[in-house]
Amino acid sequence: MNNEQYPIDHSRGYTVIQDASLQRTLMQRVFLWMAIGLGITGLTSLLLFKNVDLLYSIASSRGLFLGLIIAEVALVVFLSARIARMSFMTATALFAAYAVLNGVTLSPIFLVYTAQSIAETFFVTAATFSAMAIYGYITKRDLTSMGNLLFMVLIGLIIASLVNMFVGSSLMSLVISAVGVLVFVGLTAYDVQKIKRLFVNTYEDSDDTKKVAILGALTLYLDFINLFIFLLRFMGRRE
């Protein structure tokens, strides 16, 4: 066992000591799954980009595009609500399916923005996400109150985005994008700390911890994707 240990836990009626390396291993697994999800999404988008006719068909069909968005939301809700009752393999398959769906819905950005600006925005997103993830992991400050505030702001952001779909204000869109960047920068740190705390009282690697890692990866994946989209609205150069 690694010499670095967490305090002894007597809650089980006998002495249990958690190896600190276990928590780090579980967190690394979360980030690995997140990276795999991003890789699947990126590969799906690139494959569609190579098939221009299919890409235009998806982008031009509002009914199809809306159906894909609804399927994404339904998949996230289902996975989040039922993951405790499903097998690890099923959870993994659903996570991969969501990453593919998201790759399809993101692919039209290649019709709007230049490939170079998309790549530049991705690297800026990766750097920003990494910095906030590290902060969320090492900080001793409790970010719970900040996370609750950001969640309320996120709800307001969603409502404002829906309203602006009908208003069509470019200024409002700019404000929404700016707020969106700040919200997901903060949520990245909050979610990393929250996931880390989920593993504090974990004393062994099991299917349950693997499923928690999948759910944590999905959470951070969503933070990354949303941060990327909002940053792209600022940095993206249009075709």
C-alpha positions as CSV (number, residue, x, y, z in Angstrom):
1,M,0.0,0.0,0.0
2,N,1.2,3.5,-0.7
3,N,2.4,5.3,2.4
4,E,0.3,8.3,1.6
5,Q,-3.0,7.6,3.3
6,Y,-6.3,9.2,4.2
7,P,-7.5,9.2,7.9
8,I,-8.7,5.9,9.3
9,D,-12.4,5.3,8.8
10,H,-14.1,3.5,11.8
11,S,-17.6,3.8,10.4
12,R,-17.7,0.2,9.3
13,G,-17.0,-1.2,12.8
14,Y,-13.4,-2.1,11.9
15,T,-10.4,-0.2,10.9
16,V,-10.2,0.7,7.2
17,I,-7.4,2.9,5.7
18,Q,-7.9,4.3,2.2
19,D,-4.8,4.4,0.0
20,A,-4.6,7.9,-1.5
21,S,-3.3,6.5,-4.8
22,L,-6.7,4.8,-5.3
23,Q,-8.5,8.2,-5.4
24,R,-6.0,9.5,-7.9
25,T,-6.4,6.3,-10.0
26,L,-10.2,6.8,-10.0
27,M,-9.9,10.5,-11.0
28,Q,-7.5,9.6,-13.8
29,R,-10.1,7.1,-15.0
30,V,-12.7,9.9,-15.1
31,F,-10.5,12.1,-17.2
32,L,-9.5,9.1,-19.4
33,W,-13.2,8.4,-20.2
34,M,-13.8,12.0,-20.8
35,A,-11.0,12.2,-23.3
36,I,-12.2,9.0,-25.0
37,G,-15.7,10.6,-25.3
38,L,-14.2,13.8,-26.8
39,G,-12.2,11.6,-29.2
40,I,-15.3,9.8,-30.4
41,T,-17.1,13.1,-30.8
42,G,-14.3,14.6,-32.8
43,L,-13.8,11.6,-35.0
44,T,-17.6,11.4,-35.7
45,S,-17.6,15.1,-36.7
46,L,-14.6,14.7,-38.9
47,L,-16.1,11.7,-40.7
48,L,-19.2,13.7,-41.4
49,F,-17.1,16.7,-42.6
50,K,-15.5,14.4,-45.2
51,N,-19.1,13.5,-46.4
52,V,-20.3,16.9,-47.3
53,D,-23.6,15.8,-48.8
54,L,-24.6,14.0,-45.7
55,L,-23.4,17.0,-43.6
56,Y,-25.6,19.4,-45.5
57,S,-28.5,17.0,-45.2
58,I,-28.2,17.0,-41.4
59,A,-27.7,20.7,-41.2
60,S,-30.6,21.6,-43.5
61,S,-33.2,19.2,-42.0
62,R,-34.6,21.0,-38.9
63,G,-36.7,18.0,-38.0
64,L,-33.8,15.6,-38.1
65,F,-31.5,18.0,-36.2
66,L,-34.2,18.6,-33.5
67,G,-34.7,14.8,-33.2
68,L,-31.0,14.3,-32.6
69,I,-31.0,17.0,-29.9
70,I,-33.9,15.4,-28.2
71,A,-32.2,12.0,-28.4
72,E,-29.1,13.5,-26.8
73,V,-31.0,15.0,-23.9
74,A,-33.0,11.8,-23.3
75,L,-29.8,9.7,-23.3
76,V,-28.2,12.0,-20.7
77,V,-31.2,11.9,-18.5
78,F,-31.6,8.1,-18.8
79,L,-27.9,7.4,-18.2
80,S,-27.8,9.8,-15.1
81,A,-31.0,8.3,-13.6
82,R,-30.5,4.6,-14.3
83,I,-26.7,4.1,-14.2
84,A,-26.8,2.5,-10.7
85,R,-29.1,-0.2,-12.1
86,M,-27.3,-1.0,-15.3
87,S,-24.1,-2.9,-15.9
88,F,-20.8,-1.1,-16.5
89,M,-20.7,-2.3,-20.1
90,T,-24.2,-0.9,-20.7
91,A,-23.2,2.4,-19.1
92,T,-20.1,2.5,-21.3
93,A,-22.1,1.8,-24.5
94,L,-24.6,4.6,-23.7
95,F,-21.8,7.0,-23.0
96,A,-20.2,6.2,-26.3
97,A,-23.5,6.5,-28.1
98,Y,-24.0,9.9,-26.6
99,A,-20.5,11.0,-27.8
100,V,-21.4,9.8,-31.3
101,L,-24.7,11.7,-31.3
102,N,-23.0,14.8,-30.1
103,G,-20.4,14.5,-32.8
104,V,-23.3,14.4,-35.4
105,T,-25.0,17.5,-33.9
106,L,-21.7,19.4,-33.7
107,S,-20.5,18.6,-37.2
108,P,-22.4,21.6,-38.9
109,I,-19.9,23.9,-37.2
110,F,-17.6,23.0,-40.1
111,L,-20.0,24.7,-42.4
112,V,-20.0,27.9,-40.3
113,Y,-16.5,28.3,-39.0
114,T,-13.0,27.7,-40.6
115,A,-11.3,24.5,-39.7
116,Q,-8.3,26.5,-38.3
117,S,-10.4,28.6,-36.0
118,I,-12.2,25.5,-34.7
119,A,-8.8,23.9,-34.0
120,E,-7.5,27.1,-32.2
121,T,-10.7,27.3,-30.1
122,F,-10.3,23.6,-29.2
123,F,-6.8,24.2,-27.8
124,V,-7.8,27.3,-25.9
125,T,-10.7,25.3,-24.5
126,A,-8.4,22.4,-23.5
127,A,-6.0,24.8,-21.8
128,T,-8.7,26.7,-19.9
129,F,-10.5,23.4,-18.9
130,S,-7.2,21.9,-17.7
131,A,-6.4,25.0,-15.6
132,M,-9.8,25.0,-13.9
133,A,-9.8,21.2,-13.4
134,I,-6.4,21.4,-11.6
135,Y,-7.8,24.2,-9.5
136,G,-10.9,22.2,-8.6
137,Y,-8.8,19.2,-7.7
138,I,-6.2,20.9,-5.5
139,T,-8.2,23.8,-3.9
140,K,-9.1,23.5,-0.2
141,R,-11.9,25.9,-0.6
142,D,-15.4,24.5,-0.6
143,L,-16.9,25.3,-4.1
144,T,-20.5,24.1,-3.2
145,S,-22.0,27.5,-2.9
146,M,-20.3,28.7,-6.1
147,G,-21.7,25.6,-7.9
148,N,-25.2,26.2,-6.7
149,L,-25.0,29.8,-7.9
150,L,-23.6,28.8,-11.3
151,F,-26.4,26.3,-11.7
152,M,-29.0,29.0,-11.2
153,V,-27.2,31.2,-13.6
154,L,-27.1,28.3,-16.1
155,I,-30.9,28.0,-15.9
156,G,-31.3,31.7,-16.6
157,L,-28.8,31.3,-19.5
158,I,-30.9,28.5,-21.1
159,I,-34.1,30.6,-20.8
160,A,-32.3,33.7,-22.3
161,S,-31.1,31.5,-25.2
162,L,-34.6,30.3,-25.9
163,V,-35.9,33.8,-25.9
164,N,-33.1,35.0,-28.2
165,M,-34.1,32.3,-30.7
166,F,-37.2,34.4,-31.3
167,V,-35.7,37.9,-30.7
168,G,-32.5,37.3,-32.7
169,S,-30.5,40.0,-31.0
170,S,-26.7,39.9,-31.8
171,L,-25.9,41.9,-28.6
172,M,-27.9,39.5,-26.5
173,S,-26.2,36.6,-28.2
174,L,-22.8,38.1,-27.3
175,V,-23.8,38.6,-23.7
176,I,-25.1,35.0,-23.5
177,S,-21.8,33.7,-24.9
178,A,-19.8,35.7,-22.4
179,V,-21.8,34.5,-19.5
180,G,-21.8,31.0,-20.8
181,V,-17.9,31.0,-20.8
182,L,-17.8,32.2,-17.2
183,V,-20.4,29.7,-16.1
184,F,-18.7,26.6,-17.6
185,V,-15.2,27.8,-16.4
186,G,-16.6,27.8,-12.9
187,L,-18.6,24.6,-13.3
188,T,-15.5,22.8,-14.4
189,A,-13.7,23.5,-11.1
190,Y,-16.9,22.7,-9.1
191,D,-17.6,19.4,-10.9
192,V,-14.0,18.2,-10.5
193,Q,-14.1,18.9,-6.8
194,K,-17.5,17.2,-6.5
195,I,-16.3,14.1,-8.3
196,K,-13.2,13.9,-6.2
197,R,-15.3,14.0,-3.1
198,L,-17.4,11.1,-4.4
199,F,-14.2,8.9,-4.2
200,V,-13.1,10.0,-0.7
201,N,-14.9,7.1,1.0
202,T,-14.0,4.6,-1.6
203,Y,-11.8,1.8,-0.4
204,E,-11.8,-0.6,-3.3
205,D,-12.1,-0.6,-7.1
206,S,-15.4,-2.1,-8.2
207,D,-18.1,-2.0,-10.9
208,D,-19.8,0.7,-8.9
209,T,-16.8,3.0,-8.8
210,K,-16.3,2.4,-12.6
211,K,-19.9,3.5,-13.2
212,V,-19.3,6.6,-11.1
213,A,-16.3,7.3,-13.2
214,I,-18.4,7.1,-16.4
215,L,-21.0,9.5,-14.9
216,G,-18.2,11.9,-13.8
217,A,-16.7,11.7,-17.3
218,L,-20.0,12.6,-18.8
219,T,-20.3,15.6,-16.5
220,L,-16.9,16.9,-17.4
221,Y,-17.4,16.1,-21.0
222,L,-20.5,18.3,-21.0
223,D,-18.6,21.1,-19.3
224,F,-15.8,20.9,-22.0
225,I,-18.2,20.8,-24.9
226,N,-20.3,23.7,-23.7
227,L,-17.2,25.8,-22.9
228,F,-15.9,25.0,-26.4
229,I,-19.2,26.1,-28.1
230,F,-19.4,29.4,-26.2
231,L,-15.7,30.2,-26.9
232,L,-16.2,29.3,-30.6
233,R,-18.8,32.1,-30.8
234,F,-16.0,34.5,-29.8
235,M,-13.0,33.1,-31.5
236,G,-14.5,31.4,-34.5
237,R,-13.9,32.9,-37.9
238,R,-16.8,32.3,-40.3
239,E,-16.4,30.6,-43.7
